[in-house]
């Protein structure tokens, strides 16, 4: 099982510790470093900055939001960074949800998310393979565009720039069983947001038979500390925000996943509190048991024991969310 460092996205401004953390992770033998985006900083620019300060660690978007760019533009970002980094790019993509897609990007959330994702990946693959002009007779991402409001002058094009790697890995963030099953069919890897090593069946039967070389790279908050309850508070804060605020009360993919993992009543309560403006109560309503099973928190010995469950399942890459250099070093020692 390889290790990755997940830096996420910026808050109010850039985090001065991100580049030193990535450099330290590379020295510790971490395989990859990942950035994200929501409605602020983008995922690609920080990776370029990190690429200039490192030499071997792979560079992943975890995730770049599909609604933020056309698939051709995303492929351009990926092939450019792959060249500049010497072939270290990992393209992680995610669909996001209706609130972000429509509220921030000003685009309709696709009526058929699976079809939209499939078409998006198809365009990206065609650009990277550069076997001919890109053509997709798609419902959501047609190329060339032939809609009634177009000029009719568009023609299929092939990338001027030759991609460094036509097989640049494409990974997808997916939560529902059908979405996960499609991810296994069309992508090179999967980025689970919440992973419970003891019950992979929550994500569907497709997880039991993965193609050779397929990446399963879940995010997990990791913290070496003496007090487990205190160490779980950042995990609960993240869950309170995602379950309560990253989606509408009637359509929240994160809350749906929590419900499938056996915490339906608690997920509803977290949403109610968060949407009522009682955010601290929403965080405290997150069950310690749920936060604990998707993270690695506690003394070194406890993390070492629980890490075995992560090793024995389908996980190929553990993406550690941790701003603490000591924790990163301990995790590297335990992995080896």
C-alpha positions as a Python dict, from the first residue, in 0.01 Angstrom:
ca = {
    (1, 'X'): (0, 0, 0),
    (2, 'X'): (147, 330, -113),
    (3, 'X'): (111, 653, 82),
    (4, 'X'): (-10, 987, -47),
    (5, 'X'): (-42, 1330, 108),
    (6, 'X'): (-379, 1503, 59),
    (7, 'X'): (-354, 1881, 95),
    (8, 'X'): (-712, 1965, -2),
    (9, 'X'): (-802, 2318, -108),
    (10, 'X'): (-715, 2657, 37),
    (11, 'X'): (-926, 2832, 293),
    (12, 'X'): (-901, 3209, 326),
    (13, 'X'): (-567, 3209, 146),
    (14, 'X'): (-270, 2991, 49),
    (15, 'X'): (-126, 2771, 322),
    (16, 'X'): (246, 2841, 357),
    (17, 'X'): (297, 2491, 493),
    (18, 'X'): (173, 2300, 188),
    (19, 'X'): (492, 2306, -19),
    (20, 'X'): (722, 2216, 276),
    (21, 'X'): (483, 1931, 364),
    (22, 'X'): (497, 1800, 6),
    (23, 'X'): (878, 1821, 6),
    (24, 'X'): (890, 1638, 340),
    (25, 'X'): (649, 1371, 215),
    (26, 'X'): (868, 1309, -88),
    (27, 'X'): (1172, 1264, 136),
    (28, 'X'): (976, 1020, 351),
    (29, 'X'): (895, 806, 47),
    (30, 'X'): (535, 913, -12),
    (31, 'X'): (424, 822, -362),
    (32, 'X'): (185, 1109, -433),
    (33, 'X'): (56, 1450, -326),
    (34, 'X'): (-301, 1565, -397),
    (35, 'X'): (-481, 1897, -418),
    (36, 'X'): (-852, 1976, -445),
    (37, 'X'): (-1091, 2257, -534),
    (38, 'X'): (-1436, 2368, -423),
    (39, 'X'): (-1531, 2731, -484),
    (40, 'X'): (-1203, 2911, -424),
    (41, 'X'): (-853, 2796, -514),
    (42, 'X'): (-812, 2566, -814),
    (43, 'X'): (-653, 2221, -807),
    (44, 'X'): (-394, 2251, -1086),
    (45, 'X'): (-197, 2567, -1001),
    (46, 'X'): (-79, 2453, -654),
    (47, 'X'): (35, 2122, -807),
    (48, 'X'): (246, 2314, -1058),
    (49, 'X'): (406, 2505, -771),
    (50, 'X'): (477, 2178, -588),
    (51, 'X'): (610, 2015, -906),
    (52, 'X'): (876, 2287, -929),
    (53, 'X'): (1000, 2203, -578),
    (54, 'X'): (996, 1823, -602),
    (55, 'X'): (1130, 1561, -839),
    (56, 'X'): (973, 1219, -784),
    (57, 'X'): (642, 1245, -598),
    (58, 'X'): (336, 1203, -821),
    (59, 'X'): (93, 1493, -852),
    (60, 'X'): (-281, 1425, -823),
    (61, 'X'): (-597, 1632, -840),
    (62, 'X'): (-825, 1493, -575),
    (63, 'X'): (-1048, 1612, -720),
    (64, 'X'): (-1075, 1857, -1009),
    (65, 'X'): (-1441, 1940, -1059),
    (66, 'X'): (-1582, 1852, -1400),
    (67, 'X'): (-1818, 2148, -1406),
    (68, 'X'): (-1524, 2387, -1371),
    (69, 'X'): (-1388, 2314, -1718),
    (70, 'X'): (-1484, 2153, -2043),
    (71, 'X'): (-1330, 1806, -2074),
    (72, 'X'): (-1095, 1932, -2347),
    (73, 'X'): (-972, 2212, -2118),
    (74, 'X'): (-917, 1962, -1837),
    (75, 'X'): (-716, 1740, -2071),
    (76, 'X'): (-507, 2044, -2168),
    (77, 'X'): (-431, 2115, -1801),
    (78, 'X'): (-337, 1752, -1740),
    (79, 'X'): (-110, 1708, -2043),
    (80, 'X'): (63, 2042, -1973),
    (81, 'X'): (140, 1957, -1611),
    (82, 'X'): (241, 1605, -1709),
    (83, 'X'): (504, 1748, -1945),
    (84, 'X'): (629, 2007, -1695),
    (85, 'X'): (661, 1749, -1416),
    (86, 'X'): (824, 1477, -1622),
    (87, 'X'): (526, 1241, -1626),
    (88, 'X'): (402, 1265, -1267),
    (89, 'X'): (41, 1372, -1322),
    (90, 'X'): (-261, 1180, -1187),
    (91, 'X'): (-592, 1324, -1306),
    (92, 'X'): (-862, 1285, -1043),
    (93, 'X'): (-1208, 1409, -1144),
    (94, 'X'): (-1533, 1458, -958),
    (95, 'X'): (-1884, 1562, -1057),
    (96, 'X'): (-1962, 1758, -736),
    (97, 'X'): (-2330, 1824, -656),
    (98, 'X'): (-2618, 2043, -774),
    (99, 'X'): (-2556, 2324, -526),
    (100, 'X'): (-2198, 2377, -644),
    (101, 'X'): (-2251, 2301, -1013),
    (102, 'X'): (-2548, 2534, -1047),
    (103, 'X'): (-2469, 2782, -769),
    (104, 'X'): (-2100, 2838, -841),
    (105, 'X'): (-2033, 2726, -1198),
    (106, 'X'): (-2368, 2838, -1334),
    (107, 'X'): (-2433, 2519, -1523),
    (108, 'X'): (-2721, 2270, -1495),
    (109, 'X'): (-2645, 1962, -1293),
    (110, 'X'): (-2667, 1675, -1543),
    (111, 'X'): (-2994, 1483, -1546),
    (112, 'X'): (-2789, 1167, -1601),
    (113, 'X'): (-2467, 1198, -1398),
    (114, 'X'): (-2334, 861, -1515),
    (115, 'X'): (-2371, 955, -1882),
    (116, 'X'): (-2216, 1298, -1827),
    (117, 'X'): (-1918, 1143, -1648),
    (118, 'X'): (-1872, 879, -1917),
    (119, 'X'): (-1872, 1139, -2196),
    (120, 'X'): (-1632, 1361, -2003),
    (121, 'X'): (-1380, 1082, -1957),
    (122, 'X'): (-1420, 984, -2324),
    (123, 'X'): (-1317, 1332, -2439),
    (124, 'X'): (-1021, 1342, -2199),
    (125, 'X'): (-903, 1000, -2318),
    (126, 'X'): (-929, 1098, -2684),
    (127, 'X'): (-729, 1418, -2630),
    (128, 'X'): (-456, 1233, -2444),
    (129, 'X'): (-432, 944, -2689),
    (130, 'X'): (-419, 1183, -2986),
    (131, 'X'): (-511, 912, -3235),
    (132, 'X'): (-727, 1150, -3437),
    (133, 'X'): (-955, 1454, -3410),
    (134, 'X'): (-1176, 1439, -3102),
    (135, 'X'): (-1534, 1348, -3181),
    (136, 'X'): (-1809, 1263, -2934),
    (137, 'X'): (-2175, 1238, -3028),
    (138, 'X'): (-2269, 1315, -2671),
    (139, 'X'): (-2569, 1445, -2483),
    (140, 'X'): (-2366, 1657, -2239),
    (141, 'X'): (-2023, 1700, -2399),
    (142, 'X'): (-2065, 1685, -2777),
    (143, 'X'): (-1761, 1759, -2991),
    (144, 'X'): (-1784, 1939, -3222),
    (145, 'X'): (-2076, 2138, -3081),
    (146, 'X'): (-2375, 2119, -3311),
    (147, 'X'): (-2649, 2270, -3096),
    (148, 'X'): (-2921, 2496, -3235),
    (149, 'X'): (-2748, 2807, -3095),
    (150, 'X'): (-2414, 2729, -3260),
    (151, 'X'): (-2272, 2853, -3591),
    (152, 'X'): (-2232, 2506, -3738),
    (153, 'X'): (-1870, 2593, -3821),
    (154, 'X'): (-1704, 2378, -3555),
    (155, 'X'): (-1482, 2096, -3678),
    (156, 'X'): (-1308, 1809, -3500),
    (157, 'X'): (-958, 1900, -3381),
    (158, 'X'): (-657, 1708, -3258),
    (159, 'X'): (-428, 1846, -2989),
    (160, 'X'): (-140, 2049, -3130),
    (161, 'X'): (72, 1939, -2834),
    (162, 'X'): (172, 1573, -2823),
    (163, 'X'): (86, 1441, -2475),
    (164, 'X'): (380, 1295, -2286),
    (165, 'X'): (176, 991, -2180),
    (166, 'X'): (-132, 884, -2377),
    (167, 'X'): (-221, 657, -2085),
    (168, 'X'): (-203, 928, -1817),
    (169, 'X'): (-406, 781, -1526),
    (170, 'X'): (-762, 907, -1483),
    (171, 'X'): (-931, 853, -1147),
    (172, 'X'): (-1285, 936, -1042),
    (173, 'X'): (-1442, 1037, -716),
    (174, 'X'): (-1756, 825, -676),
    (175, 'X'): (-1987, 739, -388),
    (176, 'X'): (-2300, 556, -507),
    (177, 'X'): (-2274, 187, -606),
    (178, 'X'): (-2368, 250, -972),
    (179, 'X'): (-2120, 534, -997),
    (180, 'X'): (-1848, 319, -839),
    (181, 'X'): (-1924, 33, -1078),
    (182, 'X'): (-1893, 265, -1378),
    (183, 'X'): (-1570, 409, -1237),
    (184, 'X'): (-1420, 61, -1226),
    (185, 'X'): (-1519, 12, -1592),
    (186, 'X'): (-1396, 339, -1742),
    (187, 'X'): (-1123, 478, -1514),
    (188, 'X'): (-779, 380, -1389),
    (189, 'X'): (-864, 439, -1028),
    (190, 'X'): (-1120, 541, -769),
    (191, 'X'): (-1101, 812, -503),
    (192, 'X'): (-1341, 720, -219),
    (193, 'X'): (-1421, 1008, 14),
    (194, 'X'): (-1514, 792, 314),
    (195, 'X'): (-1364, 445, 335),
    (196, 'X'): (-1443, 198, 609),
    (197, 'X'): (-1199, -95, 575),
    (198, 'X'): (-1431, -335, 755),
    (199, 'X'): (-1720, -303, 508),
    (200, 'X'): (-1629, -236, 145),
    (201, 'X'): (-1967, -385, 44),
    (202, 'X'): (-2122, -43, 116),
    (203, 'X'): (-1988, 70, -222),
    (204, 'X'): (-2136, -221, -416),
    (205, 'X'): (-2036, -564, -539),
    (206, 'X'): (-1807, -428, -812),
    (207, 'X'): (-1543, -349, -549),
    (208, 'X'): (-1488, -721, -494),
    (209, 'X'): (-1345, -779, -843),
    (210, 'X'): (-1112, -498, -947),
    (211, 'X'): (-901, -494, -1265),
    (212, 'X'): (-529, -552, -1226),
    (213, 'X'): (-347, -228, -1153),
    (214, 'X'): (-666, -41, -1060),
    (215, 'X'): (-600, 224, -796),
    (216, 'X'): (-821, 255, -488),
    (217, 'X'): (-705, 569, -309),
    (218, 'X'): (-927, 683, -21),
    (219, 'X'): (-874, 996, 182),
    (220, 'X'): (-822, 944, 554),
    (221, 'X'): (-747, 1196, 825),
    (222, 'X'): (-445, 1074, 1020),
    (223, 'X'): (-329, 1211, 1353),
    (224, 'X'): (-85, 1070, 1608),
    (225, 'X'): (-209, 1182, 1951),
    (226, 'X'): (-276, 1049, 2299),
    (227, 'X'): (-643, 1145, 2326),
    (228, 'X'): (-852, 968, 2061),
    (229, 'X'): (-1167, 1173, 2127),
    (230, 'X'): (-977, 1499, 2090),
    (231, 'X'): (-800, 1370, 1780),
    (232, 'X'): (-1133, 1289, 1617),
    (233, 'X'): (-1263, 1647, 1646),
    (234, 'X'): (-1110, 1761, 1312),
    (235, 'X'): (-1260, 1453, 1146),
    (236, 'X'): (-1601, 1537, 1291),
    (237, 'X'): (-1565, 1899, 1182),
    (238, 'X'): (-1503, 1786, 825),
    (239, 'X'): (-1794, 1544, 835),
    (240, 'X'): (-2027, 1801, 987),
    (241, 'X'): (-1951, 2039, 700),
    (242, 'X'): (-1979, 1780, 421),
    (243, 'X'): (-2283, 1599, 560),
    (244, 'X'): (-2458, 1915, 669),
    (245, 'X'): (-2353, 2178, 419),
    (246, 'X'): (-2213, 2025, 100),
    (247, 'X'): (-2546, 1966, -65),
    (248, 'X'): (-2916, 2035, -39),
    (249, 'X'): (-3127, 1879, 234),
    (250, 'X'): (-3308, 1678, -33),
    (251, 'X'): (-2999, 1583, -233),
    (252, 'X'): (-2669, 1536, -54),
    (253, 'X'): (-2451, 1252, -181),
    (254, 'X'): (-2232, 1260, 132),
    (255, 'X'): (-2531, 1225, 361),
    (256, 'X'): (-2662, 942, 144),
    (257, 'X'): (-2333, 756, 182),
    (258, 'X'): (-2332, 804, 559),
    (259, 'X'): (-2684, 661, 566),
    (260, 'X'): (-2577, 354, 367),
    (261, 'X'): (-2299, 304, 620),
    (262, 'X'): (-2560, 264, 893),
    (263, 'X'): (-2595, 618, 1023),
    (264, 'X'): (-2912, 739, 848),
    (265, 'X'): (-3074, 895, 1155),
    (266, 'X'): (-2753, 1071, 1257),
    (267, 'X'): (-2701, 1202, 902),
    (268, 'X'): (-3048, 1359, 904),
    (269, 'X'): (-2983, 1518, 1243),
    (270, 'X'): (-2649, 1664, 1128),
    (271, 'X'): (-2820, 1815, 824),
    (272, 'X'): (-3100, 1963, 1033),
    (273, 'X'): (-2858, 2127, 1277),
    (274, 'X'): (-2621, 2257, 1011),
    (275, 'X'): (-2894, 2403, 793),
    (276, 'X'): (-3046, 2568, 1099),
    (277, 'X'): (-2718, 2751, 1157),
    (278, 'X'): (-2624, 2538, 1459),
    (279, 'X'): (-2291, 2429, 1315),
    (280, 'X'): (-2110, 2345, 1638),
    (281, 'X'): (-2396, 2118, 1740),
    (282, 'X'): (-2388, 1956, 1395),
    (283, 'X'): (-2021, 1870, 1442),
    (284, 'X'): (-2081, 1727, 1789),
    (285, 'X'): (-2369, 1519, 1647),
    (286, 'X'): (-2127, 1325, 1427),
    (287, 'X'): (-2085, 985, 1596),
    (288, 'X'): (-1732, 915, 1719),
    (289, 'X'): (-1769, 562, 1583),
    (290, 'X'): (-1829, 688, 1229),
    (291, 'X'): (-1542, 937, 1243),
    (292, 'X'): (-1313, 671, 1385),
    (293, 'X'): (-1378, 400, 1126),
    (294, 'X'): (-1286, 627, 832),
    (295, 'X'): (-970, 773, 988),
    (296, 'X'): (-650, 675, 1168),
    (297, 'X'): (-633, 859, 1498),
    (298, 'X'): (-467, 791, 1832),
    (299, 'X'): (-137, 675, 1978),
    (300, 'X'): (122, 519, 1747),
    (301, 'X'): (39, 166, 1865),
    (302, 'X'): (-332, 211, 1794),
    (303, 'X'): (-269, 344, 1445),
    (304, 'X'): (-26, 58, 1376),
    (305, 'X'): (-290, -197, 1476),
    (306, 'X'): (-570, -36, 1275),
    (307, 'X'): (-350, 16, 972),
    (308, 'X'): (-353, -359, 913),
    (309, 'X'): (-719, -344, 810),
    (310, 'X'): (-634, -87, 544),
    (311, 'X'): (-359, -313, 409),
    (312, 'X'): (-572, -627, 374),
    (313, 'X'): (-849, -479, 158),
    (314, 'X'): (-849, -336, -196),
    (315, 'X'): (-682, -7, -98),
    (316, 'X'): (-367, 55, -306),
    (317, 'X'): (-298, 412, -189),
    (318, 'X'): (-379, 569, 147),
    (319, 'X'): (-410, 946, 102),
    (320, 'X'): (-333, 1098, 440),
    (321, 'X'): (-496, 1425, 538),
    (322, 'X'): (-251, 1556, 795),
    (323, 'X'): (-75, 1892, 835),
    (324, 'X'): (155, 1741, 1098),
    (325, 'X'): (509, 1640, 983),
    (326, 'X'): (545, 1410, 1285),
    (327, 'X'): (231, 1218, 1190),
    (328, 'X'): (349, 1186, 830),
    (329, 'X'): (682, 1048, 950),
    (330, 'X'): (518, 797, 1187),
    (331, 'X'): (283, 677, 912),
    (332, 'X'): (579, 628, 676),
    (333, 'X'): (759, 425, 943),
    (334, 'X'): (454, 210, 1011),
    (335, 'X'): (394, 150, 640),
    (336, 'X'): (749, 20, 594),
}
